Amino acid sequence: MYRTLHFIGASLLFFSSAASAEDRRTDPSHLVIMQLNAEFLWDGVEPEEGSASFPWKGSPTEAREHMQRIAQIIAYSNPDIVNLCEVENMDALRMLNDDFLAGRGYKPYLTQGGDSTTGQDVALLTRIDPEGGSTTFDTRLGYDGTVHKSVTKNYTARIQIGGGEKIAIIGAHLLAQPNRLDRLHQRQAQADALRSMAVDQVAAGYQVVLMGDFNDYDGEASSRDHIDSMPITNVLVRLRTVDPGQTSDDLINVASLVPKATRYTSFWDQNDNGFVDSDSELTSIDHVLLSPTLNDNIESTEFVHDSNPDHATDHYPIVVRLRTGGGPPPLAAGAIRIVALLPNPSGNESQGESATLKNVGQTAVDLHGWKLRDRASTFWSLDSLGSIAPGQEKSILRAGQQMALNNTGDTIDLLDSSGNVVHSVSYGRADEDEAILFTP
């Protein structure tokens, strides 16, 4: 039995501000959360933080290419809240948001941490502004026997959604290398500190989302990864427990809600050949833990394995979709939706690919300046469609335009004339002449 943490002068460092909290979700009836380790999300601009090395260090061009691949992963699942691990600084986070996720409604938040060796921090992208327009960094110490240690990479963001539901997002990144005995007590102490942060939020009336790269396995039978990796620590036990004096606030690991065969979030390329050679190279060290009430509202959970871990990031995202108290999104006077795509027509695909749009609103919309965009940030202009009347559908052929509707699947955004994303759809592999239909 470990003892309750003594609070040691937690320091709260504020970063960024906003005049009032906004909720920019396109669907207020749901909240979609993503955990993603972005693997050194750096901007390549001197002076670069930390002493770690990685292939795109010192190269702004390669850093932007890596950043674009991370943005594609985010865009594919279209989350409302993203916890990002391994971010260099606010400049890199703003570049990701402004250059590669523009129009998606995110605001970036980052509180500078204390890991000067790697230079890494944890960061937040959110469509719901945090209370006070800030996230907070917590320097409190956690304990494990005689060892005491803080979490050098963390933040807390309090948000309110729906009918006043109060949620505390705690993002964190713990010491690396799960099987190193010399780090066992330090990481358990870090877990004790995080647990105490969660205790404070629960006491203040908030439901908790605790997520990040914890660099540790969950030994609970219902949450073990696909190869039954067992921890040498009690890190996940501590994090789930929250207040040891009661069980009603215990957190639930969403890993227990996905098929065991899909429970892996991290790729360790043991022989550096760029390929997954065995199951042992894939494990779960990233986690999303939820308060019981939030867990009861989960609609779906997915460990998304669509990205190439050697090409984008060596971690896979966890995506959780929650039902919330808000109503369905109101339709604008003119509301345009993507209702069909034809990615794989017979014949010349560069000419025959097509998309169909529908105006589900009450007024006509002029589509001059509107575009369709894929994950590679290539486009189709919609100028040729002119105006679209209420209830009307119009289709457009690719006709040699740059963007390709990939036969293996993609995410397609509909952008208005100001560059805002007004609708987004994703699809998987398409057979020849198969029309992919979407509910408007």
Buried (B, 14 or more C-beta within 10 A) or exposed (E): EBEEBEEBEBEEBEBBEBEEBEBBBBBBBBBBBBBBBBBBBBBBBEEBBBEBEBEBBBBBEBBBEBBBBBBBBBBBBBBBBBBBBBBBBBEBBEBBBEBBBBBBBBBBBBBBBEBEEBBBBBBBBBBBBBBBBBBBBBBBBBBBEEBBBBBBBBBBBBBBBBEEBBBBBBBBBBBEEBEEEEBBBBBBBBBBBBBBBBBBBBEEEBBBBBBBBBBBBBBBEEBBBBBEBEBBBBBBBBBBBBBBEEEEBBBBBBBBBBEBEBBBBBBEBEEEEEEBEEEEBBBBBBBBBBBBEBBEBBEEBBBBBBBEBBEBBBBBBBBBBBBBEBEEEEEEEBBBBBBBBBBBBEEEBEEBBBBBBBBBBEEBBEBEEBBBBBBBBEBBBBBEBEEBEBEEBBEBBBEEBEBBBBBEBBBBBBBBBEEBBBBBBBBEEBEEEBBBEBEB
